[in-house]
Amino acid sequence: MPSLLQNIEVEHDNGLSNKELFLTNHDLKIVEPERRQWTAFNFVGFWIADSFNINTWMIAASSLDVGLSWWQAWICVWVGYSISAFFICLTGRVGAVYHISFPVMNRSSFGIYGSLWPVLNRALMACIWYGVQGWIGGECVYLMILAIWPSFGTRPSLTKEIALGGTVNYLIGFILFWAGSLPFIWFPVHKVRHLFTVKAVVAPTAGIAFLVWALVRAGGAGKIIHQPAKAKGSELAWAIITGIMSSVSNFATLIVNDPDFSRFASKPSDALLPQFITIPLGFGLTSLIGILVGSASAVIYPELGAVWNPLQLLNAFITEDGHGSTGARAGVFLIAAAFVVAQLGTNIAANSISAGTDLTALLPRYINIRRGGYICAVIGIAICPWQFVAGSSTFTTYLSAYSVFLSAIAGPMIIDYYCVRKGYLQARDLYSADVNGPYYGRFGIQWRGYVAYICGILINVVGFAGACGASVPIGATYIYRLNFFTGFLISGGVYWILCSISPVNGLCNFMPGHWQCSKSIR
């Protein structure tokens, strides 16, 4: 009789050795042609859908808190997301050409087994994000209920604070959103693209309606566009840098794991130009809506100041106006419902699928993307995600800390593919545990990748301590404000230098008509 462990094994090819079973399964292997169903249209729809989420809205509008005018904040967003799109295309090309995921691509720079730590790092981050986005989605559900029953926000038994923070009514909204998301984790990646198509229509429509509503209540755009910047001189310069880096940090996870989606491209070009154009366009327009609504809120409710969270503003439309009119409550309900769809699509795309893919690489014999997605959902509810969205400055600090680790992973990955291996991988060997294989390294670890990774983190450690409240030199603070760039440049630069001094195995020079492989030292 088969054992329990044999019964819970996931789908995999027959005839694999035990070692190979811990390196591949159906969801990790090179995507076969029949599953390469993402066209240029799907990538455009995916990024339009992903661009509209509450987190993007909050990051852009929070630039107003550090003293920027609306147009300065918007320029920061365009610059930040254009930079992000460039990095997305760098990593996405690998998936589009070789049809491999981030965990498999990572084996080239960190080793067959050494890749597990960066993958675990990314998986845990995705789980945290799943919880954060889920909590924000729960706030949308809370608003839907509040619009129907205004007493849902005032009844003492529902407004009681729970032991770990948050109140009962918000926790109810979170649980409902979390439970409602579970069925969507079931669908495979090449089929779930239809959810993003629906979101690409519903969410932006609601956002535009919200913008018009806010501008009408504020008396037009005149008062908004003439609000001057509060920051001056060097304070203004660093506020601009902070705004740009917030946008880049918001994309740090997707920069690293874009191959998880681009590997399903029908052809490589489908995953490049559509992403490069749609990302800054989609996120720029979403951020503009967030900035204008945030600015309008200061006119509508001067006692509250700029409300950077759109859900807080929707809540004010009901609570600040004596439970609001029937029309206002209906409007809040519809917009909140659209935001639920927005958060659902973002959570599945950016977090559930990513975490599922990463967890698959950690234990491919027993975990596939579907099971990994459900594990992510459980972790997401266990981390008390409301702690991460307590305020604008807290959330921005968290994003910066997040990108410190991911930039140190992205550096070796990108430099390895473009500068060291010149864009050519022996994809089949990425699934091999042969000690003489080109990606095995020493004991399954590419030491160059780890040295570079540690250096990329160390450059930002002192500044990170300062962000947490410690007294540090001002120079460390300035470096930390550029944490993604400093982490990427240091880790990537160190990796390139180490590979120049001690070449990696399996380097190939592409020649017309054939491959010419050079000898190297592992």
Secondary structure, 3 states (H helix, E strand, C coil): CCCHHHHCCCCCCCCCCHHHHCCCCCCCCCCCHHHCCECHHHHHHHHHHHHCCHHHHHHHHHHHHHCCCHHHHHHHHHHHHHHHHHHHHHHHHHHHHHCCCHHHHHHHHHCCCCCHHHHHHHHHHHHHHHHHHHHHHHHHHHHHHHHHCHHHHCCHHHHCECCCCCEHHHHHHHHHHHHHHHHHHCCCCCCCHHHHHHHHHHHHHHHHHHHHHHHHHHCCCHHHHCCCCCCCHHHHHHHHHHHHHHHHHHCHHHHHHCHHHHCCECCHHHHCHHHHHHHHHHHHHHHHHHHHHHHHHHHHCCCCCCCCCHHHHHHHHHHCCCCCCHHHHHHHHHHHHHHHHHHHHHHHHHHHHHHHHHHHHHCCCCCCHHHHHHHHHHHHHHCCHHHHHCCHHHHHHHHHHHHHHHHHHHHHHHHHHHHHCCCCCCHHHHHCCCCCCCCCCECCECHHHHHHHHHHHHHHHHHHHHHCCCCCCHHHHHHHHCHHHHHHHHHHHHHHHHHHHCCCCCCEEEECCEEEECCCCC
